[in-house]
Amino acid sequence: MRTNIYIYIAVMAIVTYLIRMLPLTLIRKKITNKFIRDFLYYVPYATLAAMTFPAILYSTSNVWAATAGFLAALVLAYRGKSLLTVAGSACVVVFILELILH
Amino acid sequence: MNFKEWKLGLKHGIPICLGYFAVSFAFGIQAGSIGLTVFQTFLMSITNVTSAGQFSALGVIAAGSSYFEMACTQLLINMRYLLMSCALSQKVDTRFAFAHRFGMAYGVTDEIFGSSICHPGPLNPFYTYGLMSSAIPGWGIGTLLGIICGNILPENIISALGIAIYGMFVAIIIPTAKVDRRVMTVIIAAMSFSFIFKIVPFLAKVSSGFQIIIITVVIASAAALLFPRTEEEEDAY
């Protein structure tokens, strides 16, 4: 089959936008169901946590360096440091440890 | 007021911008390696703004698979945005015009959503626009530089930048976990489940997008049943 890159890109963009747009626009009122409200409250934490671990361990070229970066991020985030400090420090820890470990 | 919220979002979006830069840079390199042009790659990034979706799309394109297969792949991998969009629908300040929701929908990514939903009080759309204004250019410019000059950055720097996006996830979820033990429990449970999916052979075959959806639905449902919030807590959120 001869394929066109631009059609691929259009298909991707449309599908992804619809997924993002439909709930936001179709659910106009406050949901009154207590279970669903609590469910939605916990959604971001469950999603982001599941996306982070164990994927973070394989996000750099060395598992041990990534583990150290992860721990650094946990400690700094717990101490209430900003997004930039937490993410930046994790990168620096990985960079330094990979220099040493190689 | 709106301008102030926009500026605040812009500022909070800077780490997202840097994290995106690193990830999209890697994306640009990979897109170039399968033969996409600079314009095509940039167009894909600014119309999609989704890391996992775009990386998997390269596989679909390289294999010359059907458009239908492309649609299904994106649907599966990005289905989590459906849940995020539901959560966001409850958070948006209803005093703002309905049309804002179409604009905000474009910015439903893991990070922009995460920062928007954890912003205290009803959500002013301009805060989300601010986040988008700094994050999305990072995604676009990172992609461009990745495909144009991917070879100039040393490998160890690209490797270290790979952890940036996850560092951001940690920074988004941990502060709430610190003050709300139930959220801490949810995070530990979700990470444990995710780890089990990784090591149990037949579960590891489930696509990563689906894994996230299954884990989210199971854990968030269990948490809603086990740890319902009181009225005051809901109002504070």
Interface residues (C-beta under 8 A of the other chain):
Chain A: M1 T3 I5 Y6 I7 Y8 I9 V11 M12 A13 V15 T16 Y17 I19 R20 M21 L22 P23 L24 T25 L26 I27 R28 K30 I31 K34 F35 I36 R37 D38 F39 L40 Y41 Y42 V43 P44 Y45 A46 T47 L48 A49 A50 M51 T52 F53 P54 A55 I56 S59 T60 S61 N62 A66 G69 F70 A73 L74 L76 A77 Y78 G80 K81 S82 L83 L84 T85 V86 A87 G88 S89 A90 C91 V92 V94 F95 E98 L99 H102
Chain B: H12 I14 P15 I16 L18 G19 A22 L36 Q40 L43 M44 T47 N48 T50 G53 Q54 A57 V60 I61 G64 S66 Y67 M70 A71 Q74 L75 N78 M79 R80 Y81 L82 L83 M84 S85 C86 A87 L88 S89 Q90 V92 T94 F98 R101 F102 M104 A105 Y106 V108 D110 F113 G114 S115 I117 C118 E155 N156 I157 S159 A160 L161 G162 I163 A164 I165 Y166 G167 M168 F169 V170 A171 I172 I173 I174 P175 T176 A177 K178 R182 V183 V186 I187 I188 A189 A190 M191 F193 S194 F195 K198 Q211 I212 I215 T216 I219 A220 S221 A223 A224 L225 F227 P228 R229 E234 Y237
